Amino acid sequence: MTDITVTRNDDSSRYEIRSDGVLAGFAAFDERPGSIRFLHTEIDEAFQGQGLAGRLAHDALTDAAASGSAIVPLCPYVAKYLTTHEIEGAEIRWPRPSTGSGAQGQSSGSQAQGSGTQASE
């Protein structure tokens, strides 16, 4: 049986999912006072199709909700996950649609390093 673990790595500002100790993916976040913005979710190609993205999203969002922080789903995968799954005690702050100013919801992408691809199941 495969050992799957999800941990929060504050030094890298991301939740990491490991399969038998091997890093399989991550969900990058940006913490602000009172909220946590989920920016990007990525599962390495070698681990796709195993349901790891959903497990990562569930555990990361559950942890964020337990901390009392509002969840801001800027990552498309996390946003989709939240429309189909309930996270007990979660306060969701849906981002406003961009008005063309370019300031809303931007990230540099520097936190999304790795050789994997965007999360999919």
Secondary structure, DSSP 8 states (H G I E B T S, - for coil): ---EEEEEETTTTEEEEEETTEEEEEEEEEEETTEEEEEEEEE-GGGTTSSHHHHHHHHHHHHHHHTT-EEEE-SHHHHHHHHHS--TT--B-------SSS-TT---STT--SS-EE---
